[in-house]
Amino acid sequence: MQFQWYPGHMTKAKRQMQEDIKLVDLVIELVDARIPMSSRNPDIDELGKNKSRLILLNKADLADDSVNRAWMDFFEKKGYFVVRMDARSKAQMKQVHAVIADACKEKIERDRRRGIKNRPVRAMVVGIPNVGKSTFINSFAGKACAKTGNKPGVTKGKQWIRLNKDVELLDTPGILWPKFEDQSVGLKLALIGSIKDEILNIDEMSLELLKFLQKDYSNLLRVRYEEELSSDPVAALEEIAKRRSCVKKGGELDYSKAANLILDEFRSGTIGRITLERPEEYEA
């Protein structure tokens, strides 16, 4: 299965970001805590190389918490500021404020020495589609400033948002890169919903997901589906279809319904807290 999705507006958005990056002090990058590396656009490192950097491990509540901690260590060692979070939680925004102040400490001190007072930190919020940028901005601002949606591609244009006297945010559209060199990256992005389901083969995706879960999270599968599932993903999907009464008229098993069910239960965290990749896979 080949994964490719690069709407035309994303090329334009990348060009715009190259211009806008000159205006900001800090780049806030949201990634999905279930796939922190695969949900990063490699272009962002090049675009933001001379800026302070903050990575928000969003949807950390859906990810394996022990692996969340490992990812924080991984990124901190590379010089990033890192916060794990659930963008829907307004209570966690104080922590983000504190880290922004820490990340921009040198800039704030420099302004003070020059006699510049009350110039807000300007931060660009970036991330691929469906990682929760708009939800984060709305929680951070305490009001609905950015459009939100659970489908990729909701934010189409840029907008400046004045949060308070200390911070201004620049929202940007989600950007994927034009070609996935590694198709496993495309698969993981598809599994979390960053590529539109309408152009994907859900049946094949569910089999790949089952294969991964049987390897790393078989205990969660056993608890959720109330039995030890076959190690063969096709047989496991059949067992889930039977267990959940995914049946067509005439009594034939509805494999597509079962495939959609397991994908939905993974994305919602119903199966449990799952991370699809680990830092050691990316350590040289």
C-alpha positions as CSV (number, residue, x, y, z in Angstrom):
1,M,0.0,0.0,0.0
2,Q,1.5,3.4,-1.1
3,F,0.8,6.4,1.1
4,Q,0.9,9.8,-0.6
5,W,-1.2,12.9,0.1
6,Y,0.1,16.4,-0.7
7,P,-2.7,19.0,-1.5
8,G,-1.5,21.9,-3.6
9,H,-2.1,24.5,-0.8
10,M,0.7,22.8,1.2
11,T,3.4,23.9,-1.2
12,K,2.1,27.5,-0.9
13,A,1.9,27.2,2.9
14,K,5.6,26.1,3.1
15,R,6.7,29.1,1.0
16,Q,4.7,31.4,3.3
17,M,6.3,29.8,6.4
18,Q,9.7,30.5,5.0
19,E,8.8,34.2,5.0
20,D,6.9,34.2,8.3
21,I,9.7,32.4,10.3
22,K,11.7,35.7,10.1
23,L,9.1,37.3,12.3
24,V,9.1,34.9,15.2
25,D,11.3,34.2,18.3
26,L,10.1,30.6,18.9
27,V,8.8,27.7,16.9
28,I,6.2,25.6,18.8
29,E,6.0,22.2,17.0
30,L,3.1,19.8,17.8
31,V,3.7,16.1,17.3
32,D,1.5,13.1,18.0
33,A,2.9,11.4,21.1
34,R,2.0,8.0,19.6
35,I,4.4,8.6,16.6
36,P,6.7,11.5,17.6
37,M,9.2,11.1,14.8
38,S,6.8,10.0,12.0
39,S,4.5,13.0,12.8
40,R,7.4,15.5,12.4
41,N,7.9,17.3,9.1
42,P,11.7,17.2,8.5
43,D,11.3,20.6,6.7
44,I,10.5,22.2,10.1
45,D,14.1,21.7,11.4
46,E,15.5,23.5,8.4
47,L,13.0,26.3,8.6
48,G,13.5,26.8,12.4
49,K,17.2,26.1,12.7
50,N,18.1,29.5,14.2
51,K,15.1,29.8,16.5
52,S,14.2,28.6,20.0
53,R,12.3,25.3,19.7
54,L,9.5,23.8,21.8
55,I,8.1,20.4,21.0
56,L,4.6,19.6,22.4
57,L,4.0,15.8,22.6
58,N,0.3,16.1,22.1
59,K,-2.3,13.3,22.7
60,A,0.1,12.0,25.4
61,D,-3.0,10.7,27.2
62,L,-3.4,8.2,24.3
63,A,0.3,7.2,24.2
64,D,2.2,4.7,26.4
65,D,3.3,6.9,29.3
66,S,6.7,5.1,29.9
67,V,7.5,5.8,26.2
68,N,6.3,9.4,26.6
69,R,9.0,9.9,29.2
70,A,11.6,8.3,26.9
71,W,10.7,10.6,24.0
72,M,11.0,13.6,26.3
73,D,14.5,12.6,27.2
74,F,15.3,12.0,23.5
75,F,14.3,15.5,22.4
76,E,15.7,17.3,25.4
77,K,19.1,15.7,24.7
78,K,18.9,17.3,21.2
79,G,18.3,20.7,22.7
80,Y,14.6,21.1,22.4
81,F,12.2,22.2,25.2
82,V,9.5,19.5,25.5
83,V,6.1,19.3,27.1
84,R,3.8,16.2,27.0
85,M,0.2,17.2,27.0
86,D,-3.4,16.8,26.0
87,A,-4.3,19.9,24.0
88,R,-7.9,19.8,25.2
89,S,-6.8,20.4,28.8
90,K,-6.7,24.1,29.7
91,A,-5.2,23.1,33.0
92,Q,-1.9,22.1,31.3
93,M,-1.5,25.5,29.6
94,K,0.2,27.1,32.6
95,Q,3.0,24.7,32.1
96,V,3.3,25.6,28.4
97,H,3.4,29.3,29.4
98,A,6.3,28.6,31.8
99,V,8.3,26.7,29.2
100,I,7.8,29.4,26.6
101,A,9.2,31.9,29.1
102,D,12.2,29.6,29.7
103,A,12.8,28.9,26.0
104,C,12.8,32.7,25.3
105,K,14.7,33.8,28.4
106,E,17.7,35.1,26.4
107,K,15.4,37.1,24.0
108,I,13.5,38.6,27.0
109,E,16.8,39.5,28.7
110,R,18.1,41.1,25.5
111,D,15.0,43.2,25.1
112,R,15.3,44.3,28.8
113,R,19.0,45.4,28.3
114,R,17.9,47.4,25.3
115,G,15.2,49.1,27.2
116,I,12.4,47.3,25.2
117,K,9.5,46.6,27.6
118,N,6.4,44.5,27.0
119,R,7.3,43.2,23.6
120,P,5.5,39.9,23.4
121,V,7.2,36.6,22.5
122,R,6.1,35.8,19.0
123,A,5.7,32.1,18.4
124,M,4.9,30.2,15.3
125,V,2.8,27.0,15.8
126,V,3.6,24.3,13.3
127,G,2.7,20.6,12.8
128,I,1.4,18.2,10.2
129,P,-2.4,17.8,9.8
130,N,-4.5,16.4,12.6
131,V,-2.0,16.7,15.4
132,G,-4.2,19.1,17.3
133,K,-2.7,22.6,16.5
134,S,-6.0,24.4,16.5
135,T,-7.3,22.6,19.6
136,F,-4.0,23.7,21.4
137,I,-4.3,27.3,20.3
138,N,-7.9,27.5,21.5
139,S,-7.1,25.9,24.8
140,F,-4.0,28.2,25.2
141,A,-6.0,31.3,24.4
142,G,-9.0,30.2,26.4
143,K,-11.3,31.0,23.5
144,A,-12.1,29.7,20.0
145,C,-9.5,31.5,17.9
146,A,-8.7,28.8,15.4
147,K,-10.9,26.4,13.4
148,T,-10.8,22.9,14.7
149,G,-11.8,19.5,13.2
150,N,-10.9,15.9,13.5
151,K,-10.0,15.7,9.8
152,P,-6.7,16.8,8.3
153,G,-6.5,20.1,6.5
154,V,-9.0,22.2,8.4
155,T,-6.6,25.2,8.9
156,K,-6.0,26.7,5.4
157,G,-4.5,30.1,6.1
158,K,-2.3,31.9,8.6
159,Q,-3.6,34.0,11.5
160,W,-1.9,36.0,14.4
161,I,-3.5,35.5,17.8
162,R,-2.7,37.8,20.7
163,L,-3.0,35.7,23.8
164,N,-1.9,38.2,26.4
165,K,0.8,40.9,26.8
166,D,3.5,38.2,26.9
167,V,2.8,35.9,23.9
168,E,1.5,36.2,20.3
169,L,0.9,33.0,18.3
170,L,1.1,32.6,14.5
171,D,-1.1,29.7,13.4
172,T,-0.1,27.9,10.2
173,P,-1.8,25.2,8.0
174,G,-0.7,21.7,8.7
175,I,2.1,20.6,6.3
176,L,3.0,17.2,5.1
177,W,6.1,16.6,3.0
178,P,5.7,15.7,-0.7
179,K,7.1,12.2,-0.6
180,F,7.5,9.6,2.2
181,E,10.9,8.0,1.6
182,D,9.9,5.3,4.2
183,Q,6.4,3.9,3.6
184,S,6.2,2.8,7.3
185,V,6.0,6.5,8.1
186,G,3.0,6.8,5.7
187,L,1.4,3.9,7.4
188,K,1.8,5.3,10.9
189,L,0.5,8.7,9.8
190,A,-2.5,6.9,8.2
191,L,-3.2,5.0,11.4
192,I,-3.4,8.1,13.5
193,G,-5.6,9.9,11.0
194,S,-3.2,12.4,9.4
195,I,-4.0,11.2,5.9
196,K,-7.6,11.1,4.8
197,D,-9.3,7.7,5.3
198,E,-11.2,8.1,2.0
199,I,-8.0,7.5,0.0
200,L,-6.8,4.6,2.1
201,N,-7.4,0.8,2.3
202,I,-8.8,0.5,5.8
203,D,-8.8,-3.3,5.7
204,E,-5.0,-3.5,5.0
205,M,-4.3,-0.8,7.6
206,S,-6.2,-2.7,10.3
207,L,-4.1,-5.9,9.5
208,E,-0.8,-3.9,9.9
209,L,-2.1,-2.4,13.2
210,L,-3.0,-5.8,14.5
211,K,0.4,-7.1,13.5
212,F,2.0,-4.3,15.6
213,L,-0.3,-4.7,18.5
214,Q,0.2,-8.5,18.7
215,K,4.0,-7.8,18.9
216,D,4.0,-5.0,21.5
217,Y,0.6,-4.8,23.2
218,S,-0.9,-8.3,23.1
219,N,-2.1,-7.9,26.7
220,L,-4.2,-4.8,25.8
221,L,-5.8,-6.7,22.8
222,R,-6.5,-9.7,25.1
223,V,-8.3,-7.5,27.7
224,R,-10.2,-5.4,25.1
225,Y,-11.5,-8.3,23.0
226,E,-11.8,-10.7,25.9
227,E,-9.8,-13.5,24.4
228,E,-6.3,-14.5,23.3
229,L,-6.3,-13.5,19.6
230,S,-4.5,-15.4,16.9
231,S,-0.9,-14.2,16.1
232,D,-2.0,-14.2,12.5
233,P,-3.6,-10.8,11.8
234,V,-6.2,-12.1,9.3
235,A,-7.3,-14.7,11.8
236,A,-7.3,-12.2,14.6
237,L,-9.5,-9.8,12.5
238,E,-11.9,-12.7,11.9
239,E,-12.0,-13.4,15.7
240,I,-12.8,-9.7,16.4
241,A,-15.5,-9.7,13.7
242,K,-17.1,-12.7,15.4
243,R,-16.7,-11.3,18.9
244,R,-18.2,-8.0,18.0
245,S,-21.0,-9.4,15.7
246,C,-19.7,-7.7,12.6
247,V,-22.0,-9.6,10.3
248,K,-23.6,-8.9,6.9
249,K,-27.1,-10.0,5.9
250,G,-27.0,-13.7,5.4
251,G,-24.6,-14.3,8.3
252,E,-21.3,-13.6,6.4
253,L,-18.6,-11.9,8.5
254,D,-18.2,-8.1,7.7
255,Y,-14.4,-7.8,7.8
256,S,-14.5,-4.1,6.7
257,K,-16.7,-3.3,9.7
258,A,-14.3,-5.1,12.0
259,A,-11.4,-3.3,10.4
260,N,-13.0,0.1,11.0
261,L,-13.9,-0.8,14.5
262,I,-10.3,-1.7,15.5
263,L,-8.9,1.4,13.9
264,D,-11.5,3.6,15.7
265,E,-10.8,1.9,19.0
266,F,-7.0,2.5,18.5
267,R,-7.4,6.1,17.6
268,S,-9.8,6.9,20.5
269,G,-7.6,5.1,23.1
270,T,-10.3,2.5,23.8
271,I,-7.8,-0.4,23.4
272,G,-5.4,1.3,25.7
273,R,-2.4,3.7,25.7
274,I,-0.3,2.7,22.7
275,T,2.8,4.2,21.1
276,L,3.8,3.0,17.6
277,E,7.5,3.9,17.7
278,R,10.3,4.2,20.3
279,P,13.3,6.5,20.6
280,E,15.8,3.7,20.3
281,E,14.7,3.1,16.7
282,Y,16.1,6.6,15.9
283,E,19.2,6.7,18.0
284,A,22.4,6.5,15.9
